[in-house]
Amino acid sequence: MGEHESQRDYLHRQIAERLARLDASTAWYRKTHFRGQMATVVLSATITIIAGLKSFSLLSTVASDLVLMLGALVTVISTWGAFFSPRESWHLNNATYSRLRSLQARLEFVERGPTFEQDAIKILADGFAEYQRILDDYNEQWQNLRSKAK
């Protein structure tokens, strides 16, 4: 990472660092999506049970109020999920991770070839150009995803 870092080392370091960030982000969005989905399912089931049982209860007013509050909470959770798009962000990060991992594997394979030293400048330039395309695609899709949330 110093002044004398080769282009090859730089490209590999950039890819590895981006993969690590995407891996953590993918896991976070996956968990967040799952938690949001499960919260709406559990709350909706609770609403159904309370609504069904309130006719047996002497506290039907309390049951009605509870159903109302839980229904509002389900709405808030659903709106949060639509606004922050954890499912779509999870899929976007995962797709970008896969593309970067594929680039990393191709570079490592080509670098072990018999003609790598002769073709290193072109191979690394092409690899960096592909890395930039992957990041540009990711940024464009991320911005489109965020603009839908407005």
VMD Tcl script that builds the backbone (N, CA, C; Angstrom):
set m [mol new atoms 450]
animate dup $m
set s [atomselect $m all]
$s set {name element resname resid chain x y z} {
  {N N MET 1 A 0.829 -1.197 0.000}
  {CA C MET 1 A 0.000 0.000 0.000}
  {C C MET 1 A 0.869 1.255 0.000}
  {N N GLY 2 A 2.174 1.068 -0.127}
  {CA C GLY 2 A 3.097 2.196 -0.115}
  {C C GLY 2 A 3.253 2.824 -1.481}
  {N N GLU 3 A 4.270 3.668 -1.546}
  {CA C GLU 3 A 4.544 4.381 -2.788}
  {C C GLU 3 A 4.939 3.442 -3.917}
  {N N HIS 4 A 5.527 2.316 -3.575}
  {CA C HIS 4 A 6.051 1.407 -4.580}
  {C C HIS 4 A 5.122 0.228 -4.861}
  {N N GLU 5 A 3.874 0.380 -4.552}
  {CA C GLU 5 A 2.915 -0.691 -4.816}
  {C C GLU 5 A 2.717 -0.824 -6.323}
  {N N SER 6 A 2.844 -2.036 -6.814}
  {CA C SER 6 A 2.680 -2.259 -8.254}
  {C C SER 6 A 1.209 -2.133 -8.648}
  {N N GLN 7 A 0.986 -1.956 -9.933}
  {CA C GLN 7 A -0.392 -1.900 -10.427}
  {C C GLN 7 A -1.114 -3.204 -10.120}
  {N N ARG 8 A -0.417 -4.279 -10.254}
  {CA C ARG 8 A -0.989 -5.592 -9.975}
  {C C ARG 8 A -1.437 -5.692 -8.511}
  {N N ASP 9 A -0.546 -5.318 -7.599}
  {CA C ASP 9 A -0.872 -5.360 -6.175}
  {C C ASP 9 A -2.008 -4.393 -5.841}
  {N N TYR 10 A -1.957 -3.214 -6.463}
  {CA C TYR 10 A -3.007 -2.224 -6.228}
  {C C TYR 10 A -4.374 -2.763 -6.643}
  {N N LEU 11 A -4.449 -3.339 -7.837}
  {CA C LEU 11 A -5.719 -3.865 -8.331}
  {C C LEU 11 A -6.227 -4.982 -7.428}
  {N N HIS 12 A -5.350 -5.886 -7.051}
  {CA C HIS 12 A -5.764 -6.986 -6.167}
  {C C HIS 12 A -6.220 -6.461 -4.801}
  {N N ARG 13 A -5.534 -5.466 -4.280}
  {CA C ARG 13 A -5.923 -4.888 -2.984}
  {C C ARG 13 A -7.285 -4.210 -3.080}
  {N N GLN 14 A -7.502 -3.458 -4.162}
  {CA C GLN 14 A -8.797 -2.784 -4.343}
  {C C GLN 14 A -9.939 -3.793 -4.427}
  {N N ILE 15 A -9.728 -4.844 -5.200}
  {CA C ILE 15 A -10.760 -5.874 -5.346}
  {C C ILE 15 A -11.023 -6.543 -3.999}
  {N N ALA 16 A -9.970 -6.913 -3.277}
  {CA C ALA 16 A -10.129 -7.595 -1.987}
  {C C ALA 16 A -10.848 -6.707 -0.969}
  {N N GLU 17 A -10.491 -5.427 -0.919}
  {CA C GLU 17 A -11.151 -4.508 0.017}
  {C C GLU 17 A -12.621 -4.318 -0.334}
  {N N ARG 18 A -12.908 -4.199 -1.617}
  {CA C ARG 18 A -14.304 -4.028 -2.045}
  {C C ARG 18 A -15.106 -5.292 -1.751}
  {N N LEU 19 A -14.510 -6.451 -1.982}
  {CA C LEU 19 A -15.195 -7.716 -1.676}
  {C C LEU 19 A -15.524 -7.806 -0.192}
  {N N ALA 20 A -14.600 -7.398 0.650}
  {CA C ALA 20 A -14.841 -7.458 2.101}
  {C C ALA 20 A -15.996 -6.543 2.496}
  {N N ARG 21 A -16.037 -5.332 1.942}
  {CA C ARG 21 A -17.132 -4.405 2.264}
  {C C ARG 21 A -18.459 -4.924 1.746}
  {N N LEU 22 A -18.457 -5.450 0.530}
  {CA C LEU 22 A -19.700 -5.981 -0.045}
  {C C LEU 22 A -20.193 -7.202 0.723}
  {N N ASP 23 A -19.270 -8.035 1.169}
  {CA C ASP 23 A -19.657 -9.218 1.925}
  {C C ASP 23 A -20.365 -8.812 3.216}
  {N N ALA 24 A -19.801 -7.853 3.929}
  {CA C ALA 24 A -20.415 -7.377 5.173}
  {C C ALA 24 A -21.756 -6.703 4.895}
  {N N SER 25 A -21.814 -5.913 3.865}
  {CA C SER 25 A -23.042 -5.204 3.513}
  {C C SER 25 A -24.139 -6.169 3.067}
  {N N THR 26 A -23.759 -7.169 2.291}
  {CA C THR 26 A -24.722 -8.175 1.842}
  {C C THR 26 A -25.331 -8.898 3.037}
  {N N ALA 27 A -24.492 -9.289 3.976}
  {CA C ALA 27 A -24.975 -9.991 5.172}
  {C C ALA 27 A -25.913 -9.096 5.979}
  {N N TRP 28 A -25.558 -7.812 6.130}
  {CA C TRP 28 A -26.393 -6.895 6.890}
  {C C TRP 28 A -27.758 -6.715 6.233}
  {N N TYR 29 A -27.782 -6.468 4.923}
  {CA C TYR 29 A -29.062 -6.283 4.224}
  {C C TYR 29 A -29.907 -7.554 4.232}
  {N N ARG 30 A -29.269 -8.712 4.109}
  {CA C ARG 30 A -30.003 -9.982 4.150}
  {C C ARG 30 A -30.683 -10.152 5.508}
  {N N LYS 31 A -29.921 -9.919 6.584}
  {CA C LYS 31 A -30.485 -10.036 7.937}
  {C C LYS 31 A -31.582 -8.997 8.171}
  {N N THR 32 A -31.352 -7.791 7.719}
  {CA C THR 32 A -32.335 -6.728 7.909}
  {C C THR 32 A -33.631 -7.046 7.166}
  {N N HIS 33 A -33.506 -7.532 5.954}
  {CA C HIS 33 A -34.695 -7.914 5.182}
  {C C HIS 33 A -35.450 -9.028 5.896}
  {N N PHE 34 A -34.723 -10.039 6.355}
  {CA C PHE 34 A -35.350 -11.167 7.045}
  {C C PHE 34 A -36.066 -10.696 8.312}
  {N N ARG 35 A -35.412 -9.858 9.096}
  {CA C ARG 35 A -36.028 -9.361 10.333}
  {C C ARG 35 A -37.294 -8.550 10.048}
  {N N GLY 36 A -37.240 -7.703 9.042}
  {CA C GLY 36 A -38.420 -6.912 8.683}
  {C C GLY 36 A -39.580 -7.791 8.234}
  {N N GLN 37 A -39.260 -8.774 7.408}
  {CA C GLN 37 A -40.305 -9.696 6.936}
  {C C GLN 37 A -40.900 -10.486 8.099}
  {N N MET 38 A -40.035 -11.005 8.954}
  {CA C MET 38 A -40.526 -11.796 10.085}
  {C C MET 38 A -41.337 -10.942 11.051}
  {N N ALA 39 A -40.944 -9.700 11.260}
  {CA C ALA 39 A -41.686 -8.808 12.150}
  {C C ALA 39 A -43.098 -8.587 11.619}
  {N N THR 40 A -43.233 -8.347 10.314}
  {CA C THR 40 A -44.577 -8.134 9.767}
  {C C THR 40 A -45.411 -9.413 9.832}
  {N N VAL 41 A -44.792 -10.549 9.629}
  {CA C VAL 41 A -45.521 -11.818 9.702}
  {C C VAL 41 A -46.010 -12.075 11.133}
  {N N VAL 42 A -45.116 -11.917 12.098}
  {CA C VAL 42 A -45.484 -12.171 13.499}
  {C C VAL 42 A -46.543 -11.184 13.964}
  {N N LEU 43 A -46.372 -9.915 13.650}
  {CA C LEU 43 A -47.364 -8.914 14.063}
  {C C LEU 43 A -48.712 -9.154 13.388}
  {N N SER 44 A -48.683 -9.512 12.118}
  {CA C SER 44 A -49.941 -9.791 11.406}
  {C C SER 44 A -50.652 -11.000 12.002}
  {N N ALA 45 A -49.895 -12.024 12.334}
  {CA C ALA 45 A -50.494 -13.207 12.964}
  {C C ALA 45 A -51.070 -12.850 14.335}
  {N N THR 46 A -50.363 -12.020 15.089}
  {CA C THR 46 A -50.850 -11.582 16.395}
  {C C THR 46 A -52.143 -10.791 16.256}
  {N N ILE 47 A -52.202 -9.923 15.272}
  {CA C ILE 47 A -53.426 -9.155 15.014}
  {C C ILE 47 A -54.593 -10.100 14.723}
  {N N THR 48 A -54.340 -11.094 13.897}
  {CA C THR 48 A -55.392 -12.058 13.544}
  {C C THR 48 A -55.895 -12.793 14.780}
  {N N ILE 49 A -54.977 -13.220 15.625}
  {CA C ILE 49 A -55.365 -13.949 16.838}
  {C C ILE 49 A -56.153 -13.051 17.780}
  {N N ILE 50 A -55.660 -11.846 18.018}
  {CA C ILE 50 A -56.358 -10.922 18.925}
  {C C ILE 50 A -57.736 -10.577 18.380}
  {N N ALA 51 A -57.824 -10.316 17.084}
  {CA C ALA 51 A -59.119 -9.984 16.482}
  {C C ALA 51 A -60.093 -11.156 16.605}
  {N N GLY 52 A -59.590 -12.363 16.473}
  {CA C GLY 52 A -60.447 -13.543 16.588}
  {C C GLY 52 A -60.868 -13.837 18.014}
  {N N LEU 53 A -60.013 -13.523 18.956}
  {CA C LEU 53 A -60.302 -13.829 20.358}
  {C C LEU 53 A -61.013 -12.714 21.101}
  {N N LYS 54 A -61.089 -11.521 20.538}
  {CA C LYS 54 A -61.657 -10.406 21.292}
  {C C LYS 54 A -63.138 -10.608 21.596}
  {N N SER 55 A -63.824 -11.426 20.827}
  {CA C SER 55 A -65.237 -11.673 21.120}
  {C C SER 55 A -65.397 -12.502 22.396}
  {N N PHE 56 A -64.357 -13.239 22.790}
  {CA C PHE 56 A -64.398 -14.028 24.014}
  {C C PHE 56 A -63.925 -13.228 25.224}
  {N N SER 57 A -63.376 -12.080 24.981}
  {CA C SER 57 A -62.760 -11.300 26.045}
  {C C SER 57 A -63.712 -10.260 26.596}
  {N N LEU 58 A -63.594 -10.020 27.868}
  {CA C LEU 58 A -64.357 -8.942 28.490}
  {C C LEU 58 A -63.712 -7.594 28.176}
  {N N LEU 59 A -62.483 -7.641 27.702}
  {CA C LEU 59 A -61.737 -6.412 27.416}
  {C C LEU 59 A -61.671 -6.152 25.916}
  {N N SER 60 A -62.808 -6.175 25.263}
  {CA C SER 60 A -62.808 -6.027 23.802}
  {C C SER 60 A -62.290 -4.663 23.360}
  {N N THR 61 A -62.463 -3.630 24.174}
  {CA C THR 61 A -61.949 -2.302 23.827}
  {C C THR 61 A -60.420 -2.324 23.817}
  {N N VAL 62 A -59.838 -2.979 24.812}
  {CA C VAL 62 A -58.378 -3.089 24.871}
  {C C VAL 62 A -57.882 -3.892 23.666}
  {N N ALA 63 A -58.582 -4.962 23.340}
  {CA C ALA 63 A -58.197 -5.784 22.190}
  {C C ALA 63 A -58.272 -4.977 20.900}
  {N N SER 64 A -59.319 -4.185 20.742}
  {CA C SER 64 A -59.451 -3.342 19.547}
  {C C SER 64 A -58.325 -2.326 19.461}
  {N N ASP 65 A -57.996 -1.721 20.597}
  {CA C ASP 65 A -56.895 -0.749 20.617}
  {C C ASP 65 A -55.564 -1.419 20.285}
  {N N LEU 66 A -55.360 -2.618 20.814}
  {CA C LEU 66 A -54.135 -3.358 20.539}
  {C C LEU 66 A -54.029 -3.723 19.060}
  {N N VAL 67 A -55.128 -4.171 18.483}
  {CA C VAL 67 A -55.147 -4.485 17.049}
  {C C VAL 67 A -54.815 -3.241 16.231}
  {N N LEU 68 A -55.376 -2.117 16.625}
  {CA C LEU 68 A -55.108 -0.858 15.919}
  {C C LEU 68 A -53.624 -0.488 16.001}
  {N N MET 69 A -53.042 -0.580 17.193}
  {CA C MET 69 A -51.626 -0.220 17.353}
  {C C MET 69 A -50.709 -1.191 16.599}
  {N N LEU 70 A -51.003 -2.464 16.680}
  {CA C LEU 70 A -50.181 -3.440 15.960}
  {C C LEU 70 A -50.302 -3.263 14.449}
  {N N GLY 71 A -51.512 -2.954 13.985}
  {CA C GLY 71 A -51.707 -2.687 12.559}
  {C C GLY 71 A -50.890 -1.489 12.100}
  {N N ALA 72 A -50.850 -0.452 12.923}
  {CA C ALA 72 A -50.043 0.729 12.593}
  {C C ALA 72 A -48.558 0.372 12.561}
  {N N LEU 73 A -48.122 -0.469 13.494}
  {CA C LEU 73 A -46.725 -0.893 13.528}
  {C C LEU 73 A -46.348 -1.705 12.286}
  {N N VAL 74 A -47.245 -2.570 11.842}
  {CA C VAL 74 A -47.007 -3.335 10.608}
  {C C VAL 74 A -46.863 -2.375 9.429}
  {N N THR 75 A -47.689 -1.350 9.384}
  {CA C THR 75 A -47.618 -0.358 8.310}
  {C C THR 75 A -46.272 0.365 8.319}
  {N N VAL 76 A -45.812 0.743 9.509}
  {CA C VAL 76 A -44.523 1.436 9.628}
  {C C VAL 76 A -43.379 0.528 9.164}
  {N N ILE 77 A -43.387 -0.718 9.591}
  {CA C ILE 77 A -42.324 -1.662 9.194}
  {C C ILE 77 A -42.351 -1.889 7.683}
  {N N SER 78 A -43.526 -2.041 7.124}
  {CA C SER 78 A -43.646 -2.250 5.678}
  {C C SER 78 A -43.164 -1.030 4.899}
  {N N THR 79 A -43.507 0.144 5.385}
  {CA C THR 79 A -43.074 1.379 4.722}
  {C C THR 79 A -41.561 1.527 4.820}
  {N N TRP 80 A -41.003 1.200 5.978}
  {CA C TRP 80 A -39.559 1.252 6.148}
  {C C TRP 80 A -38.882 0.330 5.136}
  {N N GLY 81 A -39.415 -0.888 4.980}
  {CA C GLY 81 A -38.845 -1.841 4.028}
  {C C GLY 81 A -38.931 -1.348 2.600}
  {N N ALA 82 A -40.052 -0.693 2.263}
  {CA C ALA 82 A -40.200 -0.166 0.905}
  {C C ALA 82 A -39.247 1.007 0.675}
  {N N PHE 83 A -39.049 1.822 1.692}
  {CA C PHE 83 A -38.201 2.993 1.544}
  {C C PHE 83 A -36.725 2.627 1.472}
  {N N PHE 84 A -36.259 1.746 2.359}
  {CA C PHE 84 A -34.835 1.413 2.415}
  {C C PHE 84 A -34.454 0.227 1.530}
  {N N SER 85 A -35.409 -0.494 1.035}
  {CA C SER 85 A -35.188 -1.590 0.077}
  {C C SER 85 A -34.091 -2.566 0.491}
  {N N PRO 86 A -34.177 -3.156 1.675}
  {CA C PRO 86 A -33.095 -4.064 2.068}
  {C C PRO 86 A -32.978 -5.291 1.168}
  {N N ARG 87 A -34.094 -5.784 0.664}
  {CA C ARG 87 A -34.038 -6.957 -0.218}
  {C C ARG 87 A -33.309 -6.635 -1.515}
  {N N GLU 88 A -33.649 -5.510 -2.126}
  {CA C GLU 88 A -33.016 -5.113 -3.384}
  {C C GLU 88 A -31.538 -4.770 -3.178}
  {N N SER 89 A -31.235 -4.133 -2.049}
  {CA C SER 89 A -29.835 -3.808 -1.751}
  {C C SER 89 A -29.025 -5.082 -1.528}
  {N N TRP 90 A -29.616 -6.040 -0.846}
  {CA C TRP 90 A -28.960 -7.337 -0.623}
  {C C TRP 90 A -28.643 -7.991 -1.966}
  {N N HIS 91 A -29.626 -8.017 -2.872}
  {CA C HIS 91 A -29.416 -8.641 -4.185}
  {C C HIS 91 A -28.387 -7.878 -5.019}
  {N N LEU 92 A -28.446 -6.550 -4.987}
  {CA C LEU 92 A -27.474 -5.742 -5.732}
  {C C LEU 92 A -26.056 -5.988 -5.222}
  {N N ASN 93 A -25.875 -5.969 -3.907}
  {CA C ASN 93 A -24.548 -6.205 -3.340}
  {C C ASN 93 A -24.052 -7.612 -3.660}
  {N N ASN 94 A -24.948 -8.574 -3.605}
  {CA C ASN 94 A -24.565 -9.953 -3.892}
  {C C ASN 94 A -24.152 -10.119 -5.358}
  {N N ALA 95 A -24.889 -9.502 -6.264}
  {CA C ALA 95 A -24.551 -9.587 -7.692}
  {C C ALA 95 A -23.195 -8.916 -7.968}
  {N N THR 96 A -22.966 -7.771 -7.359}
  {CA C THR 96 A -21.692 -7.069 -7.543}
  {C C THR 96 A -20.553 -7.879 -6.941}
  {N N TYR 97 A -20.780 -8.471 -5.787}
  {CA C TYR 97 A -19.784 -9.333 -5.160}
  {C C TYR 97 A -19.409 -10.470 -6.115}
  {N N SER 98 A -20.403 -11.092 -6.712}
  {CA C SER 98 A -20.142 -12.203 -7.637}
  {C C SER 98 A -19.326 -11.759 -8.841}
  {N N ARG 99 A -19.650 -10.592 -9.384}
  {CA C ARG 99 A -18.891 -10.090 -10.535}
  {C C ARG 99 A -17.440 -9.801 -10.160}
  {N N LEU 100 A -17.230 -9.198 -8.995}
  {CA C LEU 100 A -15.867 -8.905 -8.556}
  {C C LEU 100 A -15.087 -10.184 -8.253}
  {N N ARG 101 A -15.746 -11.160 -7.671}
  {CA C ARG 101 A -15.087 -12.438 -7.371}
  {C C ARG 101 A -14.687 -13.136 -8.676}
  {N N SER 102 A -15.547 -13.030 -9.676}
  {CA C SER 102 A -15.232 -13.607 -10.981}
  {C C SER 102 A -14.015 -12.904 -11.600}
  {N N LEU 103 A -13.978 -11.588 -11.528}
  {CA C LEU 103 A -12.825 -10.833 -12.034}
  {C C LEU 103 A -11.555 -11.240 -11.295}
  {N N GLN 104 A -11.648 -11.351 -9.991}
  {CA C GLN 104 A -10.504 -11.745 -9.185}
  {C C GLN 104 A -9.978 -13.122 -9.610}
  {N N ALA 105 A -10.879 -14.066 -9.812}
  {CA C ALA 105 A -10.477 -15.418 -10.212}
  {C C ALA 105 A -9.834 -15.411 -11.597}
  {N N ARG 106 A -10.418 -14.646 -12.536}
  {CA C ARG 106 A -9.840 -14.564 -13.880}
  {C C ARG 106 A -8.437 -13.972 -13.846}
  {N N LEU 107 A -8.253 -12.902 -13.070}
  {CA C LEU 107 A -6.934 -12.282 -12.971}
  {C C LEU 107 A -5.917 -13.254 -12.383}
  {N N GLU 108 A -6.303 -13.938 -11.322}
  {CA C GLU 108 A -5.381 -14.884 -10.705}
  {C C GLU 108 A -5.026 -16.016 -11.665}
  {N N PHE 109 A -5.980 -16.440 -12.469}
  {CA C PHE 109 A -5.718 -17.494 -13.449}
  {C C PHE 109 A -4.759 -17.003 -14.533}
  {N N VAL 110 A -5.040 -15.848 -15.101}
  {CA C VAL 110 A -4.217 -15.308 -16.188}
  {C C VAL 110 A -2.799 -15.007 -15.702}
  {N N GLU 111 A -2.688 -14.554 -14.463}
  {CA C GLU 111 A -1.366 -14.235 -13.923}
  {C C GLU 111 A -0.475 -15.469 -13.797}
  {N N ARG 112 A -1.065 -16.620 -13.802}
  {CA C ARG 112 A -0.289 -17.861 -13.704}
  {C C ARG 112 A 0.061 -18.430 -15.089}
  {N N GLY 113 A -0.380 -17.740 -16.136}
  {CA C GLY 113 A -0.119 -18.190 -17.501}
  {C C GLY 113 A 1.324 -17.934 -17.918}
  {N N PRO 114 A 1.780 -18.661 -18.922}
  {CA C PRO 114 A 3.183 -18.548 -19.350}
  {C C PRO 114 A 3.509 -17.206 -20.013}
  {N N THR 115 A 2.513 -16.517 -20.538}
  {CA C THR 115 A 2.795 -15.258 -21.243}
  {C C THR 115 A 2.388 -14.033 -20.425}
  {N N PHE 116 A 2.118 -14.218 -19.151}
  {CA C PHE 116 A 1.650 -13.076 -18.350}
  {C C PHE 116 A 2.650 -11.931 -18.326}
  {N N GLU 117 A 3.887 -12.227 -18.081}
  {CA C GLU 117 A 4.888 -11.153 -17.967}
  {C C GLU 117 A 4.945 -10.315 -19.238}
  {N N GLN 118 A 4.797 -10.940 -20.402}
  {CA C GLN 118 A 4.821 -10.198 -21.667}
  {C C GLN 118 A 3.576 -9.324 -21.817}
  {N N ASP 119 A 2.438 -9.850 -21.369}
  {CA C ASP 119 A 1.146 -9.178 -21.579}
  {C C ASP 119 A 0.629 -8.470 -20.332}
  {N N ALA 120 A 1.456 -8.339 -19.308}
  {CA C ALA 120 A 1.000 -7.830 -18.011}
  {C C ALA 120 A 0.349 -6.452 -18.115}
  {N N ILE 121 A 0.935 -5.550 -18.875}
  {CA C ILE 121 A 0.404 -4.185 -18.953}
  {C C ILE 121 A -1.017 -4.195 -19.506}
  {N N LYS 122 A -1.256 -4.924 -20.590}
  {CA C LYS 122 A -2.593 -4.992 -21.183}
  {C C LYS 122 A -3.571 -5.731 -20.269}
  {N N ILE 123 A -3.120 -6.828 -19.692}
  {CA C ILE 123 A -4.002 -7.616 -18.815}
  {C C ILE 123 A -4.436 -6.780 -17.610}
  {N N LEU 124 A -3.501 -6.085 -16.993}
  {CA C LEU 124 A -3.833 -5.270 -15.828}
  {C C LEU 124 A -4.699 -4.069 -16.208}
  {N N ALA 125 A -4.419 -3.464 -17.353}
  {CA C ALA 125 A -5.248 -2.338 -17.802}
  {C C ALA 125 A -6.675 -2.810 -18.079}
  {N N ASP 126 A -6.816 -3.950 -18.740}
  {CA C ASP 126 A -8.146 -4.507 -19.010}
  {C C ASP 126 A -8.853 -4.895 -17.703}
  {N N GLY 127 A -8.084 -5.478 -16.779}
  {CA C GLY 127 A -8.653 -5.856 -15.490}
  {C C GLY 127 A -9.125 -4.650 -14.711}
  {N N PHE 128 A -8.327 -3.576 -14.718}
  {CA C PHE 128 A -8.743 -2.364 -14.008}
  {C C PHE 128 A -9.950 -1.724 -14.680}
  {N N ALA 129 A -9.991 -1.747 -15.998}
  {CA C ALA 129 A -11.147 -1.198 -16.719}
  {C C ALA 129 A -12.416 -1.981 -16.365}
  {N N GLU 130 A -12.302 -3.297 -16.275}
  {CA C GLU 130 A -13.467 -4.096 -15.888}
  {C C GLU 130 A -13.871 -3.802 -14.444}
  {N N TYR 131 A -12.902 -3.654 -13.573}
  {CA C TYR 131 A -13.166 -3.299 -12.175}
  {C C TYR 131 A -13.954 -1.985 -12.116}
  {N N GLN 132 A -13.526 -1.002 -12.879}
  {CA C GLN 132 A -14.216 0.293 -12.915}
  {C C GLN 132 A -15.645 0.147 -13.455}
  {N N ARG 133 A -15.813 -0.677 -14.512}
  {CA C ARG 133 A -17.161 -0.908 -15.066}
  {C C ARG 133 A -18.082 -1.530 -14.026}
  {N N ILE 134 A -17.560 -2.482 -13.277}
  {CA C ILE 134 A -18.359 -3.132 -12.237}
  {C C ILE 134 A -18.784 -2.106 -11.188}
  {N N LEU 135 A -17.850 -1.255 -10.763}
  {CA C LEU 135 A -18.179 -0.224 -9.782}
  {C C LEU 135 A -19.149 0.809 -10.348}
  {N N ASP 136 A -18.945 1.192 -11.604}
  {CA C ASP 136 A -19.862 2.152 -12.235}
  {C C ASP 136 A -21.269 1.571 -12.334}
  {N N ASP 137 A -21.375 0.309 -12.728}
  {CA C ASP 137 A -22.684 -0.356 -12.796}
  {C C ASP 137 A -23.345 -0.408 -11.420}
  {N N TYR 138 A -22.547 -0.757 -10.421}
  {CA C TYR 138 A -23.058 -0.819 -9.045}
  {C C TYR 138 A -23.575 0.548 -8.611}
  {N N ASN 139 A -22.780 1.593 -8.831}
  {CA C ASN 139 A -23.188 2.943 -8.422}
  {C C ASN 139 A -24.457 3.390 -9.137}
  {N N GLU 140 A -24.545 3.083 -10.419}
  {CA C GLU 140 A -25.739 3.461 -11.176}
  {C C GLU 140 A -26.976 2.736 -10.642}
  {N N GLN 141 A -26.844 1.445 -10.406}
  {CA C GLN 141 A -27.978 0.677 -9.889}
  {C C GLN 141 A -28.345 1.119 -8.473}
  {N N TRP 142 A -27.337 1.437 -7.660}
  {CA C TRP 142 A -27.585 1.900 -6.300}
  {C C TRP 142 A -28.333 3.233 -6.326}
  {N N GLN 143 A -27.913 4.142 -7.207}
  {CA C GLN 143 A -28.603 5.430 -7.318}
  {C C GLN 143 A -30.033 5.251 -7.813}
  {N N ASN 144 A -30.251 4.343 -8.772}
  {CA C ASN 144 A -31.609 4.061 -9.238}
  {C C ASN 144 A -32.464 3.502 -8.111}
  {N N LEU 145 A -31.893 2.641 -7.325}
  {CA C LEU 145 A -32.612 2.049 -6.196}
  {C C LEU 145 A -32.969 3.123 -5.180}
  {N N ARG 146 A -32.064 4.008 -4.885}
  {CA C ARG 146 A -32.328 5.077 -3.910}
  {C C ARG 146 A -33.312 6.104 -4.467}
  {N N SER 147 A -33.291 6.354 -5.766}
  {CA C SER 147 A -34.223 7.335 -6.324}
  {C C SER 147 A -35.651 6.802 -6.333}
  {N N LYS 148 A -35.820 5.486 -6.370}
  {CA C LYS 148 A -37.159 4.893 -6.290}
  {C C LYS 148 A -37.762 5.092 -4.922}
  {N N ALA 149 A -36.904 5.217 -3.908}
  {CA C ALA 149 A -37.373 5.340 -2.530}
  {C C ALA 149 A -37.881 6.739 -2.217}
  {N N LYS 150 A -37.655 7.677 -3.099}
  {CA C LYS 150 A -38.077 9.064 -2.821}
  {C C LYS 150 A -39.558 9.248 -2.975}
}
mol reanalyze $m
mol bondsrecalc $m
mol representation Tube
mol addrep $m
